[in-house]
Amino acid sequence: MTAIITVIARYLMIVLIAVYTLQSFTVFRKKTEAERQPVYKSQLVEMLLLHFIAYVVMYLHTHDLLLIFYYIAQITYLTATMIAFRMIYPKLSRLLMNHMYMLLLIGFIVLTRLDAEKSMKQFSIAALATFLSLLVPVIIRKARFLRNWTWVYCILGAGLLVAVAVLGSETFGSKINFTIGGVTFSPNEFVKIIFVFFVAAIYSKATTFKTVVLATVLAAAHILILVVSRDLGSALIYFVVYMSMMFIATKRFAYLFGGLLSFSGAACAAYFLFSHVRVRVLTWTTPFEIIKNDTSQLAQSLFAIGTGGFFGSGLYEGIPNTIPVAAADFIFSVICEELGTLFGICIILICLGCFVMFAKTALQTEDLFYKLVGFGLAVVFIFQVFLTIGGGTKFIPLTGVTLPLVSYGGTSLISSLILFAIMQGLYILNQDEGESNENVQKQIERSEKRA
Amino acid sequence: MSKSKSNGQKKEHKKQTGKNREIVVLTCFFVGIFLFLIGYLIYFQVVRGEEIANSPYNRKRQNLLAEKVVRGEIVSANGEVLARTIVDEDGNETREYPYGRMFSHVVGYSLNGGSGLEAAYNIRLLRSHSFFLERIKNSLTDTKNIGDRLVTTLDTGLQTAAYDALGDNEGAIVVMRPKTGEVLAMVSKPDFNPNNIEEMWDYFTSEEGENDSSLVNRATQGLYPPGSTFKILTTLGYLKQNEDQYENYEYVCDGHIEVDGEVINCYHNTAHGTLNLRRSFALSCNSSFVHIGLSLNRKQMNSLCNSFLFNRSLPIVLPYSQSTFEMDQNMTHEKLMQTVIGQGDTLVTPLHMAMIVSAIANDGTMMAPYFIDHIENDSGDVVKTYKPSVAASNLLTEREAQILTDFMQDVIEEGTATSLKNDDYSVAGKTGSAEYGEEKGNSHSWFVCFAPASDPEIVVSVIIEGGGSGSDYGVPIARKVLNEYFYGTD
């Protein structure tokens, strides 16, 4: 009986997420926010159903009563925080909110499947952080001084990175974490956001050549610290984020190409200087030859995806725990193995949907500082998604970063939630400005029509 | 950006839209790479997924499938069972091979890591595409689904003929269709009984067992010097360089040739007298071919052989050895003289030799050998069909193919394989005896051929280790296989 339910659930979950994904794009065919409300509601239903089905299957396989408790806790959390968000910020983007919860719920499901204990830890952190993130949009609106703290961001960010480089413990050859009183932090995850604020602050003041040189030198310093602590994935993210923000601020293609050129040079240098970079490239080009001597993470990840196929094996029908760091860096492979590559593609599209919403928000933001912050964070988010999914599927060399909101890891989760909250803050800011400008806009339109 | 300063209003407007152009550009860029990523994922699943899932390093997941599925059957082209799984009352499964040793290498075994088609299509045999109601019923009653069935291109009649013809000799036979690449028979000896592979395993993994090499599929993994069968390629190289003058070729053979103190003898030191190219080929005159070889452009000959997949990977699913060939400017005369008559460092597998002959029979297109016609579920509904695919094309022109076919027919009409002459079907072939080892006189017996010469249907490649001349051993064995194909048994 369990087997048949698992099979049916497998297809049902794919259908649910596919419909959800489709709606997150077709919703824009409706012109007003009011018309879009029913679509958001149906997305919510799909999300809850998917979560419910997954827990039913998992319960049938484990007969662990704890899962019922998990399920109730997660639903309570979802209801409570969702209501709180909507009460305090009636103008927030419901689509973005849906996406955030969808990714979180998928993360809870997959983590419960992999390791119930980790899932509980992740859930507690998520609950706490979501409530805290309720404050963020207010801060965005009220704290006009945020743009003046250029040097605070720079010193705080670079300082934290240096601290990790010096005091951090080594995992998989990179220094990313350090542990205080039994709790492990990856300050890196926060520094990403601080870094975006730093670049936005410096470029919102001026875009002269002098500023560009100064900003580039300081950004390069950040990146260099990361390279020294061998956290190449993060170094790459910082680089791409900086280049994107500089390009938007200066509007100069020449800077963009100059940056890319110097990057190619740096990448070649890194290849010859660091043996672990060469190993990464080697495992990327020949994952199956490497496996003969050593269990290659990438090969295990590809086996999982290849064996799972488009529809997946079904929950508990695969062996995702054979993939090293399954819960963090390779969570996408776990999803593909048991829930199917189609499910995985829907997750990619949902992430892409978030990114497009972020970019749209940045586009509509009038204030240059917030515009830069908005797009900088959009790139932080999407590029990280690209690195983790692309790396785990052999599309690009592996860099070992997490999938925002889905992967296991407290700091990553908190920073992702803050990121979403900041974007909501910007979105709400735009809505308010839009409203006050609406009348003016209408007048302009009328005068244009007459002309 | 804008050079027009006259129209201030226009400039203002442009600035307005240009304000966010950078964001739009970057957004499109990121959306673009994600579309690539999704496209790649789909490609990965469609094209590479199965092959990766079937990797021998992915056994854990494959074994997981075996817990839910009774391994599927492997059957011949005419539906006779080559491998099946018997489930007894207690649910114990035994893999059974009704033909015993006959298909031991090509079908292989499923235990101990597997071999042959059993390993190459392991995951296919462990997937079930049974009717979905059946599968639902099975999951309700907690019974295993029946795995998919591999329908091979192998012909039990030809396999039996080839197996019997090879007798107690060590060696290999490959029979394939030149126009499609379907492998009809593949025999390698010494062989083993896949039904008791488990009991024999300790022996096979012992030092003694490894030396007896029974588990090696000589047809795909055995590397042998090609001997005189290589003269097919030497002749082709000469044809390509002397398009219009090849008919004027003349050579007087006195039983040996000497260049720079290096002597090559003809077989049994026979003096063949005055020869043109056709007679040199039919009589397999070593001296004449050394004479030809010395005139060849080495670079061209080297790339010709590479185009025939020497030193290249072969498009087949079974484990194989790569054939080797080398010819360059720095080569000594001694090496060169050896190489053009198929000795020296050149090594080839029986299957690759069959592919080379197939390319001639198929007017210059070499088809990739394949073993599986289609995969079906337990009730016979087709799950996946395999289509012929090209391994290498434009290897030779139609005219060159015609000339070589003529020459190869002469080998049967009045050359080294006259025992194959008959009234019913015409054969084009080439004999070979490939010397091996330090000692003179030890040689493998080769024979490669296709028939009917006018419209080739099958290619046969035979090697008998230590068998001596191709005429004496290879030809009669090939004849038994050809007779089976054209007359059938009974």
Contacts between the chains, C-beta under 8 A, distances in Angstrom:
chain1	res1	chain2	res2	distance
A	1	B	139	8.0
A	1	B	140	6.8
A	3	B	139	4.0
A	3	B	142	7.8
A	4	B	136	6.0
A	4	B	139	4.5
A	4	B	140	6.2
A	7	B	139	6.9
A	244	B	26	5.4
A	247	B	22	5.4
A	247	B	26	6.8
A	248	B	22	4.6
A	248	B	23	5.9
A	248	B	26	7.2
A	251	B	18	7.6
A	251	B	21	7.6
A	251	B	22	5.7
A	288	B	55	6.6
A	288	B	57	7.0
A	291	B	57	5.2
A	299	B	55	7.9
A	299	B	57	6.5
A	302	B	52	5.3
A	303	B	52	6.4
A	303	B	53	6.7
A	303	B	55	6.6
A	303	B	57	7.2
A	303	B	58	4.2
A	303	B	61	6.1
A	304	B	61	7.6
A	305	B	44	7.1
A	305	B	45	7.6
A	305	B	49	7.3
A	305	B	52	7.9
A	306	B	44	7.6
A	306	B	45	7.5
A	306	B	48	7.0
A	306	B	49	4.3
A	306	B	50	7.2
A	306	B	51	7.7
A	306	B	52	3.7
A	306	B	53	4.1
A	306	B	58	7.6
A	307	B	53	4.2
A	307	B	58	6.5
A	307	B	61	4.5
A	307	B	62	7.9
A	307	B	123	7.7
A	309	B	45	6.4
A	309	B	49	6.2
A	309	B	53	7.9
A	310	B	45	5.6
A	317	B	64	7.6
A	318	B	61	7.1
A	318	B	64	7.3
A	319	B	60	5.9
A	319	B	61	6.1
A	319	B	64	6.2
A	322	B	60	6.1
A	341	B	41	6.0
A	341	B	42	7.8
A	341	B	45	5.2
A	344	B	41	7.0
A	345	B	38	5.6
A	345	B	41	6.2
A	345	B	42	7.6
A	348	B	34	6.4
A	348	B	37	6.7
A	348	B	38	5.9
A	348	B	41	7.8
A	349	B	38	7.6
A	352	B	31	6.5
A	352	B	34	5.2
A	355	B	27	7.6
A	355	B	30	6.4
A	355	B	31	7.7
A	356	B	27	6.9
A	356	B	31	7.1
A	359	B	23	6.1
A	359	B	26	7.8
A	359	B	27	4.2
A	362	B	23	5.9
A	363	B	20	5.1
A	363	B	23	5.3
A	363	B	24	7.4
A	371	B	23	7.9
A	375	B	23	5.7
A	375	B	26	7.4
A	379	B	26	7.5
A	379	B	30	7.5
A	382	B	30	5.3
A	382	B	34	7.7
A	383	B	30	7.6
A	386	B	30	7.6
A	386	B	33	6.5
A	386	B	34	7.0
A	386	B	37	7.0
A	389	B	37	6.5
A	390	B	37	5.9
A	393	B	37	7.7
A	393	B	40	7.1
A	393	B	41	6.1
A	393	B	44	6.5
A	394	B	44	7.8
A	395	B	36	8.0
A	395	B	37	5.6
A	395	B	40	5.2
A	395	B	41	7.9
